[in-house]
C-alpha cells in the first residue's frame, strides 16, 4: 500500500512494451506514484514472465521489474483490442512501446491515430535503431545496441575478443532515457497553454552512443580509434584491478598529480615523484605497464581490508570488486537500505533493489508486488472503462482480453 501522496500520482501510463528497454521507464516512474497499466498478450503475457532465474515456477526478473504495475490482457492485433486500447488512451497521459517501427501503424495505433483520440497523449517509442533510417526495420536487443554503439569494441582486453557488459546496460539505460523523455514531454505539455502531447523516439544504440565519452571528438580531431584497454583507463594511470594477499580484487584509479602524490606517499615510494616516466598524467599513461606493475606488487603484500584502510586514510579512491553476496553483507548498502524486502503475492518475501533516485520531499516506494497476468482486468475494464460483466466475459471468450 502507498504511504502518503506520491509525486507522480495522477499520471497514467499505458505500458504496451515487452522485456526491459521499453517497460523499465514506466517501472521507474511507477516507483514515484505513476499509475502504470501493463498491457499484455492474453495467455502468454510479457517475455519477462518466463525468463530465468525462476523460483517455484515464477520469474524473479519479473518480480523486480514489474513491481508497482497493474496488469491487463489485451490482444492489440485484433480490431476490438485496438478499440479498447484507444478507449484507454482517451483517459491516459502516456503510452510506452518497443515494437519494431511500423507495427503500431499496421494496427492503426500509431501516433496520428492516438492523437485523434487524445491530443494530449505522449507516445514514447523505443526500438533498436530508431523510427527512421536504413536500419529501422532491423531487430535490436541489448547486446546489439552495445555492439553498434561501440561499447563492446572497447570492453575487454586487447589480446582477447571483445565482450559485452556484464549487465544489460543498454536496455536499462534506454529505459532511463525513455523515463526522461516522458517527464520532459509531460512538463512541456502541462506548462504550455496548448496542452499538446508529442512522440519521443528512443533507440538502444543512441542511448549508449550518447554516453561514449570522448570517442567521437577524439576520432574527429585526432584520428584516434579507441579500442580495448582492459581495466585500465585510456587517460588516467595508475588504474587497474589488483590482486591482494588474500586473493581478493580491488580497483583504484589515480587521475591527477595530487592523487598520485597521495598514492606514492601511502606506498612509501616518495622517490617516484621525481621519476620522469611518471611526472604527469600523460607520461603515466604512456608508461602504464611500469606504474601499474609497481602498484600491483605493493598491493599484493596486503589483504583487501588492509589495502582499503591504507588507501582510505590516504584519500585515494579504492574499492573491492564485489559480487552479490558481498553487496548483501556490506554495511553501507545496509545503512542506505539499498536492498528492500517486498511481499510478493506469488513467491512470498523477496529482496530486490530499492527505489532510486532518492528525493528528500517526494521519495518513491514499492507499494505493489509484480502482478499476475490479467490481475487487474476487472478493475480496468469494469471500473475504469465501465464494461459490464457480460461484455468482459464475451471479450474473454473471443480471446481479446
Long-range contacts (C-beta under 8 A, 24 or more apart in sequence): 1-367, 2-33, 2-365, 2-367, 3-365, 3-367, 5-33, 6-32, 6-33, 6-362, 6-364, 6-365, 7-32, 7-33, 7-359, 7-362, 8-32, 8-33, 8-34, 9-33, 9-34, 9-35, 11-35, 11-93, 11-94, 11-186, 12-37, 12-91, 12-92, 12-93, 12-94, 13-37, 13-92, 13-93, 13-94, 13-95, 13-96, 13-182, 14-39, 14-85, 14-88, 14-89, 14-92, 14-94, 14-95, 14-96, 15-39, 15-69, 15-96, 16-76, 16-85, 16-95, 16-96, 16-97, 17-96, 17-97, 17-98, 17-99, 17-126, 18-46, 18-47, 18-48, 18-98, 19-46, 19-47, 19-48, 19-98, 19-171, 20-48, 20-65, 20-142, 20-168, 20-171, 20-172, 20-175, 21-98, 21-126, 21-142, 21-170, 21-171, 21-172, 21-174, 21-175, 21-178, 21-204, 22-96, 22-97, 22-98, 22-124, 22-126, 22-175, 22-178, 23-48, 23-65, 23-66, 23-96, 23-98, 23-175, 24-65, 24-171, 24-172, 24-174, 24-175, 24-176, 24-178, 24-179, 25-96, 25-124, 25-126, 25-175, 25-176, 25-177, 25-178, 25-179, 25-181, 25-182, 26-69, 26-94, 26-96, 26-179, 27-65, 27-66, 27-67, 27-68, 27-69, 27-175, 28-175, 28-176, 28-179, 29-179, 29-182, 29-183, 30-67, 30-68, 30-69, 31-67, 31-68, 31-355, 31-364, 31-365, 31-366, 32-355, 32-359, 32-362, 32-364, 33-364, 35-70, 36-68, 36-69, 36-70, 37-69, 37-70, 37-71, 37-72, 37-88, 37-92, 37-376, 37-380, 38-66, 38-69, 38-70, 38-71, 38-72, 38-371, 39-72, 39-73, 39-74, 39-76, 39-85, 40-71, 40-72, 40-73, 40-74, 40-373, 40-374, 41-73, 41-74, 41-75, 42-73, 42-74, 42-75, 42-374, 42-399, 42-400, 42-401, 43-73, 43-399, 45-71, 45-73, 45-373, 49-373, 55-347, 55-350, 56-347, 58-346, 58-347, 60-347, 60-350, 62-370, 63-342, 63-344, 63-346, 63-347, 63-350, 63-352, 63-369, 63-370, 64-352, 64-353, 64-370, 65-370, 66-370, 66-371, 67-342, 67-352, 67-366, 67-368, 67-369, 67-370, 68-366, 68-367, 68-368, 69-368, 69-370, 69-371, 70-368, 70-371, 70-375, 70-376, 70-379, 70-380, 71-371, 71-372, 71-373, 71-374, 71-375, 71-376, 72-374, 72-376, 72-377, 72-380, 72-381, 72-401, 73-373, 73-374, 73-377, 73-401, 74-400, 74-401, 75-399, 75-400, 75-401, 76-107, 76-109, 77-107, 78-398, 78-400, 80-395, 80-398, 80-400, 81-400, 81-401, 82-107, 82-108, 82-109, 84-381, 84-385, 84-395, 84-400, 84-401, 85-109, 86-113, 86-114, 86-117, 87-385, 88-380, 88-384, 88-385, 89-114, 89-117, 89-118, 89-121, 90-117, 90-118, 91-118, 91-384, 92-118, 92-121, 93-120, 93-121, 93-122, 93-186, 94-121, 94-122, 94-123, 94-124, 94-182, 94-185, 94-186, 95-121, 95-122, 95-123, 95-124, 96-124, 96-126, 96-178, 96-182, 97-123, 97-124, 97-125, 97-126, 98-125, 98-126, 98-127, 99-127, 100-127, 100-128, 100-137, 100-139, 101-125, 101-127, 101-130, 101-131, 101-132, 101-136, 101-137, 102-137, 111-199, 115-197, 118-197, 119-195, 119-196, 119-197, 120-189, 120-195, 120-196, 120-197, 121-197, 122-182, 122-185, 122-186, 122-189, 122-197, 122-198, 122-199, 122-200, 123-197, 123-198, 123-199, 123-200, 124-178, 124-181, 124-182, 124-185, 124-199, 124-200, 124-202, 125-199, 125-200, 125-201, 125-202, 126-174, 126-178, 126-202, 126-203, 126-204, 127-201, 127-202, 127-203, 127-204, 128-203, 128-204, 128-205, 129-203, 129-204, 129-205, 130-201, 130-203, 130-206, 131-201, 132-201, 140-203, 140-204, 140-205, 141-171, 141-204, 142-168, 142-169, 142-170, 142-171, 142-204, 143-170, 144-204, 144-205, 145-170, 145-171, 145-174, 145-203, 145-204, 145-205, 145-207, 145-208, 146-170, 146-208, 148-204, 148-205, 149-204, 149-205, 149-206, 149-207, 149-208, 149-209, 149-212, 150-208, 150-209, 150-212, 150-215, 150-226, 151-208, 151-212, 153-226, 153-227, 153-228, 154-215, 154-226, 154-227, 154-228, 154-229, 155-228, 156-228, 156-230, 157-228, 157-230, 158-227, 158-228, 158-229, 158-230, 160-228, 162-228, 169-208, 170-204, 170-205, 170-207, 170-208, 171-204, 173-207, 173-208, 173-211, 174-202, 174-203, 174-204, 174-207, 177-202, 177-207, 178-202, 232-288, 232-292, 234-285, 235-281, 235-285, 236-281, 236-284, 236-285, 237-281, 237-284, 237-285, 237-287, 237-288, 237-291, 237-292, 238-263, 238-284, 238-288, 238-291, 238-292, 238-294, 238-295, 239-292, 240-292, 240-295, 240-296, 241-321, 242-295, 242-296, 242-299, 242-300, 243-296, 243-299, 243-300, 244-299, 244-300, 244-302, 244-303, 244-304, 244-306, 244-307, 245-300, 245-301, 245-302, 245-303, 245-306, 246-303, 246-304, 248-303, 248-304, 248-320, 248-321, 249-304, 249-320, 249-321, 250-299, 250-304, 250-307, 250-308, 250-318, 250-319, 250-320, 250-321, 251-318, 251-319, 251-321, 252-295, 252-311, 252-316, 252-317, 252-318, 252-319, 253-317, 254-284, 254-316, 254-317, 255-281, 256-281, 257-281, 259-316, 259-317, 260-284, 262-314, 262-315, 262-316, 263-295, 263-311, 263-314, 263-316, 265-314, 266-310, 266-311, 266-313, 266-314, 266-316, 267-295, 267-298, 269-294, 269-298, 340-366, 342-366, 342-369, 343-369, 344-369, 344-370, 345-369, 345-371, 345-372, 346-370, 346-372, 374-401, 377-401
